């Protein structure tokens, strides 16, 4: 199943890929906003995956000595088990540099607020004509 999701991701992220970013809302403190690229959503039974973008308020968080502009992640969510598995995470730094983050191989319980928002959206998603759009 993991191979299928990765293949869907690779297919969806090709050079002709046109992102369809939809805001999932701002954090309670207003310091960040989450987006989902609806063109990358894939569904395999109860597991749903997509590319997400997290945009931070200007000069709110740093990686080492550089300001973080945004991060993008490709993650899977199991709607039945309420767990998540991040496959890729890239941090975009001010000035154009990027930093890739090593990720755990195992599935994790959904705890972070942005993961809960992503899980809720993906598990309610029913395609382009669905009520969750």
C-alpha positions in Angstrom: 0.0 0.0 0.0 2.8 2.4 0.8 4.3 1.9 -2.7 0.9 2.8 -4.2 0.8 6.1 -2.2 4.4 7.0 -3.0 3.7 6.3 -6.7 0.6 8.5 -6.6 2.7 11.2 -5.0 5.4 11.0 -7.6 2.8 11.0 -10.4 1.1 14.0 -8.9 4.3 16.0 -8.4 5.6 15.8 -11.9 6.8 18.8 -13.9 3.3 19.5 -15.3 1.8 19.5 -11.8 -0.4 22.5 -11.2 -1.0 23.0 -7.5 -4.5 23.6 -6.2 -3.8 25.1 -2.8 -6.8 25.4 -0.5 -6.5 27.1 2.9 -7.4 24.9 5.9 -7.3 28.0 8.1 -5.0 29.8 10.5 -3.6 28.6 13.8 -5.4 29.8 16.9 -2.6 32.2 17.6 -2.7 33.6 14.0 1.0 32.8 13.5 0.6 30.3 10.7 -1.8 29.1 8.0 -2.2 25.6 6.7 -2.9 24.7 3.0 -3.6 21.4 1.2 -2.8 20.8 -2.4 -6.1 19.2 -3.5 -4.5 18.0 -6.8 -2.3 15.6 -4.8 -5.0 13.9 -2.6 -5.0 10.2 -3.0 -7.3 7.7 -1.3 -6.5 4.0 -0.6 -9.2 2.4 1.6 -9.0 4.4 4.9 -5.6 6.0 4.2 -5.5 9.4 2.6 -2.5 11.4 1.6 -1.7 14.8 0.2 0.9 17.6 0.1 0.5 20.3 2.7 2.0 23.8 3.1 2.4 25.6 6.3 3.1 29.4 5.9 4.5 31.2 8.9 4.0 34.9 9.8 7.1 36.9 8.8 10.1 36.3 11.3 8.2 34.1 13.7 10.4 30.9 13.7 14.0 30.0 12.9 15.9 27.0 11.8 19.4 27.5 13.3 20.2 31.1 12.3 17.8 31.4 9.3 14.2 32.5 9.3 11.7 29.9 8.2 9.3 31.1 5.4 7.2 28.0 5.1 7.4 24.2 5.1 5.9 21.7 2.8 5.1 18.1 3.7 3.7 15.0 2.0 1.8 13.0 4.6 -0.5 10.1 5.0 -3.5 9.9 7.4 -5.3 6.8 8.4 -8.9 7.9 9.0 -9.8 4.7 10.8 -6.9 4.6 13.2 -6.5 8.5 13.5 -2.8 8.2 12.8 -0.4 10.0 10.5 2.9 9.2 8.7 4.9 12.0 7.2 6.8 10.9 4.1 8.6 14.1 3.2 9.2 17.4 5.0 11.1 20.3 3.5 11.7 23.6 5.3 12.0 26.7 3.1 14.3 29.3 4.6 14.6 33.0 3.9 17.0 33.6 1.1 15.9 30.5 -0.9 17.7 27.7 0.9 15.9 24.5 1.9 16.4 21.9 4.6 15.0 18.3 4.5 14.0 16.8 7.8 14.5 13.1 8.6 11.2 11.5 9.5 10.3 8.5 11.6 9.2 5.4 9.6 6.4 4.5 11.9 2.9 5.9 12.1 2.1 8.3 14.9 -1.0 9.3 16.8 -2.5 12.6 15.5 -1.7 15.1 18.2 -0.5 18.4 16.6 -3.3 20.9 15.8 -2.3 21.1 12.1 -2.4 17.3 11.9 -5.9 17.2 13.3 -7.1 19.8 10.8 -5.5 17.8 7.9 -7.0 14.6 9.2 -10.5 16.1 9.5 -10.3 17.6 6.0 -8.9 14.5 4.2 -11.3 12.1 6.0 -14.3 14.2 5.0 -13.0 14.8 1.4 -15.2 13.2 -1.2 -13.5 14.4 -4.4 -13.9 17.6 -6.4 -17.7 17.6 -6.0 -17.7 16.6 -2.3 -19.2 18.5 0.5 -15.8 19.0 2.2 -14.5 21.3 -0.7 
